Amino acid sequence: MATSQSATAKTDGKGKPMPKKQLQHFEKRLLEERKRVLKELGHYDEAFGATSQESDGDLSSYSFHMADQGTDAMEREKAFLFASSEGRLLMEIDEALRKVYAGEYGNCEVCEKPISRARLEAMPYVRLCLSCKEREEREGRAGGGPGTPVTP
């Protein structure tokens, strides 16, 4: 945990520093979420490591039906997409933990105002307050279209 000086002193005047007790609460929440995500990534790693025959329990050397091969390919693709999503979430959690330890946690990256406690309780790794997030999504739909990165 960060020292009490860094945990409560860093602010630029727009957002109040979060009290040390709240920082400790969110540090615990983030560490629990990080543990859960790492566990999920471990399951995906097991799915990628298994061959199609091993995953079905069929260790014979006979070929699969084309439909079975297609289903297996789709399942591997789905596992990859979930794993990449969990990987991005892990990066967000790590960044939030860095902010906790630096005493910068809880303020919006855009307007620098405090993020509501309810929003942080729901998703402790968020980077933007609700109004800035809504603005980002509106601008993303207007100009970015599909594939535009979206931050939590």
C-alpha positions in Angstrom: 0.0 0.0 0.0 1.2 3.5 -0.7 2.3 5.8 2.1 -0.3 7.9 3.7 1.4 11.1 2.3 1.1 9.9 -1.3 -2.3 8.3 -0.7 -3.9 11.5 0.3 -1.8 14.4 -0.9 -1.8 14.1 -4.7 -4.4 16.2 -6.3 -4.4 19.2 -8.7 -7.2 21.1 -7.1 -10.1 19.8 -9.3 -10.6 16.5 -7.5 -10.2 15.8 -3.8 -7.8 13.0 -2.8 -9.6 9.8 -1.8 -9.3 9.0 1.9 -6.8 6.3 2.8 -9.6 3.9 4.0 -11.4 4.1 0.7 -8.1 3.6 -1.2 -7.5 0.4 0.8 -11.0 -0.8 0.0 -10.6 -0.3 -3.7 -7.1 -1.7 -3.6 -8.6 -4.9 -2.2 -11.4 -4.9 -4.8 -8.9 -4.5 -7.6 -6.6 -7.2 -6.3 -9.6 -9.6 -6.1 -10.7 -8.7 -9.6 -7.2 -9.2 -10.9 -7.0 -12.6 -9.3 -10.3 -13.6 -10.9 -9.1 -12.4 -14.4 -5.8 -14.3 -14.0 -7.8 -17.4 -13.2 -10.0 -16.9 -16.3 -6.9 -16.4 -18.4 -5.5 -19.7 -17.1 -8.6 -21.5 -18.3 -8.3 -20.0 -21.7 -4.6 -21.0 -21.8 -5.7 -24.6 -21.2 -8.2 -24.3 -24.0 -5.5 -23.1 -26.4 -3.0 -25.8 -25.4 -5.3 -28.7 -26.1 -5.5 -30.2 -29.6 -8.9 -30.8 -31.1 -8.6 -34.5 -30.5 -7.5 -34.1 -26.9 -10.3 -31.6 -26.2 -12.9 -34.1 -27.3 -11.2 -37.0 -25.5 -10.7 -38.8 -28.8 -7.1 -39.9 -29.0 -7.5 -42.1 -32.1 -5.7 -41.1 -35.3 -8.9 -41.1 -37.4 -9.8 -37.8 -39.0 -12.7 -35.7 -37.8 -15.8 -34.9 -39.7 -15.6 -31.4 -41.3 -18.4 -30.1 -39.2 -16.5 -31.2 -36.0 -13.4 -29.4 -37.3 -15.5 -26.3 -37.9 -17.0 -26.4 -34.5 -13.6 -26.8 -32.9 -12.2 -23.9 -34.9 -15.1 -21.7 -33.8 -14.7 -22.7 -30.1 -10.9 -21.8 -30.3 -11.7 -18.5 -31.9 -14.3 -17.7 -29.3 -11.8 -18.6 -26.5 -9.2 -16.4 -28.1 -11.7 -13.4 -28.2 -12.6 -13.9 -24.6 -9.0 -14.2 -23.6 -8.0 -11.0 -25.4 -10.9 -9.2 -23.7 -9.8 -10.4 -20.3 -6.2 -9.4 -21.2 -7.4 -5.8 -21.8 -9.3 -5.9 -18.6 -6.2 -7.0 -16.8 -4.3 -4.0 -18.2 -7.0 -1.7 -16.9 -6.9 -3.3 -13.5 -3.1 -3.0 -13.3 -3.3 0.7 -14.3 -6.0 1.3 -11.6 -3.7 -0.3 -9.0 -0.8 1.9 -10.1 -3.0 4.9 -9.5 -4.0 3.6 -6.1 -0.4 3.2 -5.1 0.5 6.7 -6.5 -2.5 8.3 -4.7 -4.1 9.3 -8.0 -7.0 6.8 -7.9 -10.6 7.9 -8.3 -10.3 10.9 -10.6 -11.5 11.1 -14.2 -8.6 11.1 -16.7 -10.4 13.7 -18.8 -12.0 16.3 -16.5 -10.0 15.3 -13.4 -13.1 15.4 -11.2 -13.9 12.6 -8.8 -15.5 9.5 -10.2 -18.7 8.6 -8.3 -18.3 6.0 -5.6 -21.2 4.0 -7.1 -19.4 3.8 -10.5 -16.1 2.8 -8.8 -18.0 0.1 -6.8 -19.5 -1.3 -10.0 -16.2 -1.2 -12.0 -13.2 -0.3 -9.8 -10.9 -0.1 -12.8 -12.8 2.7 -14.7 -10.8 5.7 -15.9 -13.6 8.1 -16.8 -16.5 9.7 -14.9 -19.9 8.9 -16.3 -20.4 12.2 -18.2 -17.0 11.9 -19.9 -17.7 8.3 -20.7 -21.0 9.2 -22.2 -19.4 12.0 -24.2 -16.7 9.5 -25.5 -19.3 7.0 -26.6 -21.4 9.7 -28.4 -18.3 11.0 -30.2 -17.2 7.4 -31.0 -20.5 6.6 -32.6 -20.5 9.8 -34.6 -17.0 9.6 -35.9 -15.2 6.4 -34.9 -17.6 3.7 -36.0 -16.9 0.0 -35.4 -13.4 -0.8 -34.2 -13.0 2.5 -32.3 -11.3 1.7 -29.0 -13.6 2.2 -26.0 -12.3 2.8 -22.5 -14.1 1.8 -19.3 
